[in-house]
Amino acid sequence: MEGLTISLWVLVVLVVIALAFDFMNGFHDGANSISTIVATGVLSPKQAVLFAAFFNFAALWIFHLNVASTIGKGTVQPGLVDHYVIFGALCGALAWNIITWAYGIPSSSSHALVGGLVGATVTKAGSFAPVIWSGFGKIVLFIVLSPFIGFVLGGLLMVAVAWIFRDKTPAQVNRWFRYGQIFASGAYSLTHGGNDAQKTIGIIWLLLISAGVATTDVATLPNWVVYACYSSIAWGTYLGGWRIVKTMGTRITKLNTVSGSCASLGGAISLGMATLGGIPVSTTHTIAGAIAGSGAAHNVKRVRWDISINLAVAWVLTIPASAAIAAVFWWIGLRIL
């Protein structure tokens, strides 16, 4: 392979680890896109995972690689990233995902990856100089903004629905929104795939840049990277993360077809805007905020605020925890790669 600056086996191993992270991302976060539709009984779990997996992959043809560009060249200085940094970042993010999945905690795969990348790069450099604060700061800012935006949109959609259908019977509204929730969950799955698959595309892009077989020009990114990443996240979504479905779909608030539709659509709108803007936000944060917002608009007492607070604590810990784990794996990578 012309221009390759690392051994081929190392490159292959790191791509496999990246795709494993992408798979785990779908397994971990994909549950968020179907939690509302399963909780309300509109689709069975098997139908829901097939539905979500299809739309996660279909995002391939909808969204440009804006988020991948932010990860690939807008978080840390690409020139300081090598295969040891990529190994540390991926293993740190993957380890944190596995830990949080085991305990049913819907943490952010996105922030785990960003935390891992920053942690490994800073450890290599011995300072925070390589961090691109404009890009990284935007990601950190949206830890706060994405659940808030989801909360507001979910609540506003509930208010709008209550006004539009004020003259209809509950039975009529429920019947219409069984179909509406299918549309809303499809839209959320589409935007989930568009935002999350691109994060792994960005990390593989960084790896190829460091290996000397790609540049920061997106035209040099091979098509197989894009297809492989979207396929991995779709497959992970299909296998599902049912522990997290339970937390997101039943523990924050009790959902019905109307509130479930508003939550999914509010989350989809938030994610769609972020993806078009190239912002790698947390799909977990967004849907959790939208679920809480739709529940609060119906009855504020129905929201389990204690659960929401526990989730928020996990979200705050994700970047520093994955960064610390990535630093350890960077040190291990120096000795085994």
matplotlib code that plots the C-alpha trace (Angstrom):
import matplotlib.pyplot as plt

x = [0.0, 1.7, 2.5, 1.7, 3.7, 2.7, 2.5, -0.5, -1.5, -1.6, -3.8, -6.2, -6.4, -7.2, -9.9, -11.4, -11.4, -13.0, -15.7, -16.2, -16.7, -19.2, -21.0, -21.1, -22.3, -25.3, -25.8, -25.6, -27.2, -29.4, -31.7, -32.5, -34.1, -36.6, -37.1, -40.3, -41.9, -41.2, -42.4, -45.8, -46.3, -46.6, -44.0, -42.7, -39.0, -38.1, -40.0, -38.5, -34.9, -35.3, -37.0, -34.3, -31.4, -32.8, -33.0, -29.6, -28.1, -30.3, -28.8, -25.8, -27.6, -29.1, -26.3, -23.0, -19.9, -19.9, -19.7, -16.9, -15.0, -15.3, -14.0, -11.3, -9.8, -11.7, -11.1, -7.3, -4.5, -4.4, -0.6, -0.1, -2.4, -0.7, -1.8, -1.0, -3.4, -6.1, -5.7, -5.9, -9.0, -10.9, -10.1, -10.9, -14.3, -15.1, -14.3, -16.5, -19.3, -19.1, -19.0, -22.0, -23.9, -23.3, -25.0, -27.8, -26.5, -27.4, -24.1, -22.9, -20.8, -20.1, -18.5, -16.7, -15.0, -14.2, -12.9, -10.8, -9.3, -8.5, -7.2, -4.8, -3.6, -3.0, -1.1, 1.1, 1.8, 2.1, -0.1, -3.4, -1.8, -3.1, -6.7, -8.6, -10.7, -13.2, -14.3, -13.9, -15.6, -18.6, -18.9, -18.7, -21.2, -23.7, -23.5, -25.7, -27.6, -28.6, -30.8, -32.2, -33.1, -34.6, -36.6, -37.9, -38.9, -40.5, -42.5, -43.6, -44.7, -46.8, -48.4, -49.0, -50.6, -52.9, -54.1, -54.5, -56.4, -58.4, -61.7, -60.8, -61.5, -58.6, -59.3, -59.1, -55.8, -54.3, -55.2, -53.6, -50.5, -49.8, -48.9, -47.3, -45.0, -43.7, -42.9, -41.2, -39.1, -38.0, -36.9, -35.0, -33.3, -32.3, -30.7, -29.1, -27.3, -26.4, -24.7, -23.3, -21.9, -19.9, -18.0, -16.3, -15.8, -14.0, -11.7, -10.8, -10.2, -7.7, -6.1, -5.7, -4.2, -1.7, -0.9, -0.2, -2.9, -5.4, -5.3, -7.6, -9.4, -12.6, -12.2, -9.3, -11.6, -12.3, -15.9, -15.4, -14.9, -18.3, -20.2, -18.4, -19.3, -22.9, -23.2, -21.6, -23.9, -26.9, -25.9, -25.3, -28.7, -30.3, -28.9, -30.1, -29.4, -32.4, -31.1, -31.0, -34.4, -35.9, -34.2, -35.0, -38.5, -40.0, -37.9, -37.8, -41.5, -44.5, -45.0, -48.1, -48.3, -48.7, -45.8, -43.7, -44.2, -43.4, -40.2, -39.0, -39.8, -38.3, -35.1, -35.0, -35.3, -32.5, -30.2, -30.9, -30.0, -26.8, -25.8, -26.3, -24.2, -21.4, -21.8, -21.2, -23.9, -25.0, -28.1, -28.6, -28.7, -31.1, -33.7, -33.5, -34.2, -37.1, -38.6, -38.5, -39.9, -42.8, -43.6, -43.3, -45.7, -48.3, -47.7, -44.6, -45.1, -44.9, -41.2, -38.7, -36.4, -34.1, -33.4, -32.7, -30.2, -28.4, -28.2, -26.8, -24.1, -23.1, -22.9, -20.6, -18.3, -18.1, -15.4, -13.0, -13.5, -13.0, -10.0, -8.4, -9.0, -7.7, -4.5, -3.9, -4.5, -2.2, 0.6, -0.3, -0.4, 3.2, 4.3, 2.2, 1.8]
y = [0.0, 3.1, 5.8, 3.6, 4.7, 1.9, -1.8, -3.1, -5.4, -2.5, -0.5, -3.5, -4.1, -0.5, -0.4, -3.5, -1.9, 1.2, -0.8, -2.7, 0.7, 1.6, -1.7, -1.1, 2.5, 1.0, -1.6, 1.0, 4.1, 2.5, 1.5, 5.2, 5.4, 2.6, 3.0, 5.1, 2.9, -0.3, 1.3, 2.2, -1.1, 0.3, -2.2, -5.4, -5.4, -7.5, -5.2, -2.1, -3.2, -4.1, -0.7, 1.2, -0.6, 0.1, 3.9, 4.0, 2.7, 4.8, 8.0, 7.2, 8.7, 11.7, 13.5, 14.9, 14.1, 17.3, 15.5, 13.3, 16.4, 17.8, 14.6, 14.1, 17.6, 19.8, 18.3, 17.8, 18.7, 15.9, 16.2, 14.9, 11.9, 8.6, 4.9, 4.8, 7.7, 6.1, 2.8, 4.6, 6.6, 3.7, 1.3, 4.0, 4.8, 1.1, 0.2, 3.0, 1.9, -1.6, -0.5, 1.7, -0.8, -3.5, -1.2, -0.1, 3.5, 5.4, 7.4, 9.1, 7.0, 10.3, 11.9, 8.7, 8.8, 12.5, 12.0, 9.1, 11.0, 14.1, 11.9, 9.9, 13.0, 15.1, 12.1, 11.9, 15.6, 16.1, 19.2, 20.5, 22.3, 19.9, 20.4, 22.6, 24.5, 25.9, 22.4, 20.7, 23.6, 23.3, 19.6, 20.3, 23.1, 20.8, 18.4, 21.1, 22.4, 19.1, 17.7, 21.2, 21.6, 18.2, 19.0, 22.3, 20.7, 17.6, 19.9, 22.3, 19.5, 18.1, 21.5, 21.9, 18.5, 19.2, 22.4, 20.9, 17.8, 19.5, 18.5, 14.8, 11.9, 10.1, 7.0, 9.0, 10.7, 7.4, 5.7, 8.4, 8.7, 5.0, 5.8, 9.1, 7.4, 5.1, 8.2, 10.0, 7.0, 6.5, 10.1, 9.7, 6.6, 8.3, 11.3, 9.0, 7.1, 10.3, 11.8, 8.7, 6.7, 9.7, 9.8, 6.5, 7.6, 10.6, 8.5, 6.1, 9.2, 10.4, 7.0, 7.0, 10.5, 9.4, 6.3, 8.5, 7.1, 10.0, 13.8, 16.3, 16.6, 14.5, 13.4, 11.2, 9.3, 5.9, 4.9, 1.6, 3.5, 5.2, 2.0, -0.1, 2.4, 2.7, -1.1, -1.6, 0.8, -0.6, -4.2, -3.1, -1.4, -4.6, -6.7, -4.0, -2.8, -3.8, -2.7, 0.8, 0.5, -0.1, 2.9, 5.3, 4.0, 3.4, 4.8, 8.5, 8.9, 6.8, 7.2, 6.9, 7.1, 10.9, 11.7, 9.0, 10.6, 14.1, 12.8, 11.0, 13.9, 16.4, 14.4, 13.9, 17.7, 18.4, 15.7, 16.7, 20.3, 19.3, 16.9, 19.5, 21.8, 19.3, 19.1, 15.6, 15.7, 12.9, 11.1, 9.8, 13.3, 14.5, 11.8, 11.8, 15.5, 15.1, 12.3, 14.4, 17.4, 15.6, 14.0, 17.3, 19.0, 16.4, 16.2, 17.4, 15.0, 12.0, 12.7, 10.8, 13.7, 11.6, 9.2, 12.2, 13.6, 10.3, 10.2, 13.7, 12.8, 9.9, 12.2, 14.7, 11.8, 10.4, 12.6, 12.6, 8.9, 7.8, 10.2, 8.6, 5.1, 6.1, 7.4, 4.0, 2.2, 4.7, 3.6, -0.1, 0.6, 1.9, -1.5, -3.9, -2.2]
z = [0.0, -1.3, 1.3, 4.3, 7.3, 9.7, 9.3, 7.5, 10.3, 12.8, 10.4, 10.0, 13.7, 14.4, 11.8, 13.3, 16.7, 15.3, 13.7, 17.0, 18.7, 16.0, 16.5, 20.2, 19.6, 17.7, 20.4, 23.2, 21.7, 19.0, 21.8, 22.4, 18.9, 19.6, 23.4, 23.0, 20.3, 22.3, 25.6, 24.0, 22.3, 18.8, 17.5, 19.0, 20.0, 17.0, 14.6, 16.2, 15.9, 12.2, 11.7, 13.5, 11.9, 8.4, 9.0, 10.8, 7.6, 5.2, 6.7, 4.5, 1.6, 3.4, 5.4, 4.3, 6.3, 8.4, 11.7, 10.4, 9.5, 13.1, 14.6, 11.9, 12.0, 14.4, 17.9, 18.1, 15.8, 13.2, 12.9, 16.5, 16.1, 15.4, 15.6, 19.3, 20.0, 17.9, 19.7, 23.1, 22.0, 20.7, 23.5, 26.1, 24.5, 23.9, 27.5, 28.9, 26.6, 27.9, 31.5, 31.2, 29.1, 31.8, 34.4, 32.0, 32.1, 28.8, 28.6, 25.5, 23.0, 21.2, 24.3, 25.2, 21.7, 22.0, 25.6, 24.5, 21.6, 23.7, 26.6, 24.4, 22.5, 25.6, 27.2, 24.2, 24.0, 27.8, 27.6, 26.3, 23.4, 20.7, 21.7, 19.2, 21.7, 19.3, 18.2, 21.5, 23.4, 21.0, 21.9, 25.6, 25.3, 23.7, 26.7, 28.3, 25.2, 23.6, 26.4, 27.0, 23.3, 23.3, 26.4, 24.9, 21.6, 23.2, 25.5, 22.7, 20.5, 23.3, 23.8, 20.0, 19.8, 22.8, 21.0, 17.5, 18.7, 21.5, 19.9, 19.3, 21.6, 23.3, 21.2, 18.0, 19.0, 20.1, 16.8, 14.7, 16.8, 16.6, 13.0, 13.9, 16.3, 13.6, 11.5, 14.5, 15.5, 11.8, 11.7, 15.0, 13.8, 10.6, 12.4, 14.9, 12.2, 10.4, 13.5, 15.3, 12.4, 11.2, 14.5, 13.7, 10.1, 11.5, 13.7, 10.9, 8.7, 11.4, 11.4, 7.6, 7.7, 10.3, 8.2, 5.2, 3.0, 3.3, 3.7, 5.4, 2.1, 2.4, -1.3, -0.1, 2.3, 0.8, 0.3, 2.1, 5.3, 5.0, 4.1, 6.8, 9.5, 8.6, 8.3, 11.7, 13.6, 11.8, 12.8, 16.4, 16.5, 15.2, 18.0, 20.4, 24.0, 25.9, 29.3, 28.0, 26.3, 29.8, 31.3, 28.5, 27.7, 31.2, 34.0, 33.1, 32.6, 31.5, 27.8, 25.6, 21.8, 21.8, 24.3, 22.6, 19.2, 20.5, 22.2, 19.1, 16.8, 19.1, 19.3, 15.6, 14.9, 17.4, 15.9, 12.4, 13.0, 14.8, 12.1, 9.4, 11.4, 11.9, 15.7, 17.1, 19.9, 22.2, 20.9, 24.4, 25.9, 23.2, 23.5, 27.3, 27.3, 24.8, 26.8, 30.0, 28.1, 26.6, 30.0, 31.9, 29.4, 30.1, 33.9, 35.5, 38.4, 36.0, 35.3, 37.5, 38.1, 40.3, 37.4, 35.1, 37.7, 37.9, 34.1, 34.1, 36.5, 34.2, 31.3, 33.1, 34.0, 30.5, 28.9, 31.9, 32.5, 28.9, 28.7, 31.7, 30.4, 26.9, 28.6, 30.0, 26.7, 24.9, 27.3, 26.6, 22.8, 22.9, 24.1, 22.0, 18.6]

ax = plt.figure().add_subplot(projection="3d")
ax.plot(x, y, z, "-o")
ax.set_aspect("equal")
plt.show()
